[in-house]
Amino acid sequence: MNSENSVAVVGGGAAGLMAAAAVLRYGADAVIYERNALPGKKLRITGKGRCNVTNNCPPEEILKNVIRNPKFLYSAVYGFTPADVMEFFEDAGVPLKTERGRRVFPVSDKASDIVKALENTVLSGGGTFVHSRVKSLIIEDGACLGVRDGDGEHRHSAVILATGGLSYPSTGSVGDGYEMAKSAGHTVTELCPSLVPIVCREDTSPMMGLSLKNVALSVFSGARCISREQGELLFTHFGISGPLVLSASAHMQGDISAFTLEIDLKPALDEAELDRRLIGDLEKYRAKDFVNSLSDLLPQKLCGDIVKRSGIDPRKKSGEVSRGERRALLEALKHYRLTPSALRSFDEAIITRGGVSTKEVSPATMMSKKAEGLYFAGEILDVDAYTGGYNLQIAWSTAAAAGRSAAARTLENS
């Protein structure tokens, strides 16, 4: 294919589709190279199939929720804000709604509607889909001049790499883009699964399936607390998961065993208030065995483990629990400690931590500082954020910046 006056977009996921839409909106032609039969394969399953499109908040709030390299994203996020994203999809025929935590979803609760809107925007704008796997970039004299796939060389005026990360490899995210970026002279930082469940040394199988709605989870590196958030947590057969845990995992780099996790099971009560509550419950059930005195305070699945952690004889009468033993019980409730041994794999990770170094990419245009005409968008970059629609906003914003800039370059050179 000889399409020297068109922009090649490698990857037909969230960032690739939005980048192509931007290229077309700004007057250039776009060719999307997608290895899967259908575009947006990962996007179709995001948000449990509902697609948390963005977060309905000001741009500065998006940046506050970016964990790595938020300053790099300033220009892109302000150039294509959450309000702009919502307007884009509603104009494309997808009504949206805002739920708890300002999370934005399609009214239909169907991620496929988001994919269809993007696909229709690209096709109606004259974009072309090529279902092939790009194997390498054409780099000559410090410039990116196109791509190579199984059918040979394809020359383009610009190339946008939007190949995603390593998360959910079954959707086609296998890291091809990182190797292409390296071939153009780029540094790729260490790649790790992020926003991912945590494996714990302790046996959590008795609590498997138990969801705790209002607890606080702290992450400690040595004696220093590096993260504390309140929300929902889920016990699994291997450890813990749920929104709180996914966010916590984003702070855990390097040797996972160097971290400690601590759950406050009753964050709404300070220690004095919780102690008064314990005194009341122990008195209420004073004639019962201690093991049977916690059902008003805790889910049944958790009672046995708390009894064990308190060190109190489960058959001791509740009315005989001493002040010191009550203190140990309070400690178990306010400082429920778990020892992480590993993060779950990329198969379960929502995003990839690490990627193409932001020091080597122009923040205003997303163009490579190593190879002219090469752009980056989405998860391939070394930027990541918490759950809540923030990572998709990064994809939309960086894609819009890359598409706009690549289109301008194409029109200038045509």
Secondary structure as UniProt FT lines:
FT   STRAND          2..10
FT   HELIX           14..25
FT   TURN            26..27
FT   STRAND          29..33
FT   TURN            41..50
FT   STRAND          54..55
FT   HELIX           59..64
FT   STRAND          66..68
FT   HELIX           71..73
FT   HELIX           74..79
FT   HELIX           82..91
FT   TURN            92..93
FT   STRAND          96..98
FT   HELIX           100..102
FT   STRAND          103..106
FT   TURN            107..108
FT   HELIX           111..124
FT   TURN            125..126
FT   STRAND          128..130
FT   STRAND          136..140
FT   TURN            141..142
FT   STRAND          143..149
FT   TURN            150..151
FT   STRAND          152..161
FT   HELIX           169..171
FT   HELIX           176..183
FT   TURN            184..185
FT   STRAND          192..194
FT   STRAND          198..200
FT   HELIX           205..207
FT   TURN            208..209
FT   STRAND          211..221
FT   TURN            222..223
FT   STRAND          224..235
FT   STRAND          239..241
FT   HELIX           243..249
FT   TURN            250..251
FT   HELIX           256..258
FT   STRAND          259..264
FT   TURN            267..268
FT   HELIX           271..284
FT   TURN            285..287
FT   HELIX           290..292
FT   TURN            295..297
FT   HELIX           300..310
FT   TURN            314..315
FT   HELIX           318..320
FT   HELIX           323..334
FT   STRAND          336..338
FT   STRAND          340..343
FT   TURN            346..348
FT   STRAND          351..353
FT   HELIX           358..360
FT   TURN            363..365
FT   STRAND          367..368
FT   STRAND          374..376
FT   HELIX           378..380
FT   STRAND          384..385
FT   TURN            387..389
FT   HELIX           390..413
//
